[in-house]
Amino acid sequence: MKYTVNDFHEQFKTDAECLDFIFKTRFPDGGKCGCGKVDCFYPVTGRRCYACSWCGRQISPTAGTIFHKSETSLKLWFFAIFLMSSSKNGVAAMELKRQLGVTYKTAWRMAHQIRKLMDVSGGKLSGVVEVDETYIGGLSKNMHIKKRAEKEIKTGPHSKTAVLGLVQREGEVRAKVIEETATWSLVPQVMDHVHQGSTVCTDEWKGYNLVGRVGYVHARVNHRDKEYVRAIAHTNTIEGFWSQLKRSINGTFHHVSKKHLQNYVNEFCYRYNRRKSEQPLFSDLSVRVGEQRA
């Protein structure tokens, strides 16, 4: 099923239609007023709120959502969601600025608010799970930083940020920004995201040495000896995810700070986990707009 830009403009013609969509998404039963009446609200002209037809009490469908206290047109918000859901490689804030006609600051904030809709929290992975870590950012000379002792990893502006990825074969992926790739950092992440008894496939990195002792079947390949597949043991799936993530960051965003890296990682995990879905990503994201967020 495809959802094109023509479909978008047909569904969301005005801000009023966008607000009505948010209201129906957030209050599918029509909403209940403090006076006890149900399904009694009507839109107030010129304002982003609805009023009770009995007592006049007003509620705002955008309160507590990603649109909270934003003066930007709701149609522009929805179009930004459409753009970010339609691009496999992500959309930079500068591109949103050009497409929406807003300031860079506004475009940047909108993009990060929309990424909050791309939450990848879910159940634990099971079956055969590939686990691997990678480094993002910094200078190319630090590409093989893992070969050095953990205490030698720098934290300056040219250092790389470690990200741990876990992917279930033919299933979903989880990826977390981590401080270090030592055992104390890697093994707890495996235990948090993978059901015990599952087969965990890793490379030869010593940080995974204890995986087989905490309730998992540990299968390894030795990349240093150019061994990439042995029976069911390989990390090709997660490395394919890293390839897509890094190409997109380098080509679309160019640079991502450590502070916000997890949000970008979540965005690409979200896309990966819905790669086989027949429902357009925009349709999935749009039904989340009514969720209240901090």
Secondary structure by P-SEA (a helix, b strand, c coil): ccccaaaaaaacccaaaaaaaaaaaacccccccccccccccccccccccccccccbbbbbcccccccccccccaaaaaaaaaaaaaccccccaaaaaaaacccaaaaaaaaaaaaaaccccccccccbbbbbccccccccccccccccccccccccccbbbbbbbbbcccbbbbbbbbccccccccaaaaaacccccbbbbbccccccccccccccbbbbbcccccccccccccaaaaaaaaaaaaaaaacccccccccaaaaaaaaaaaaaaaccccccaaaaaaaacccccc
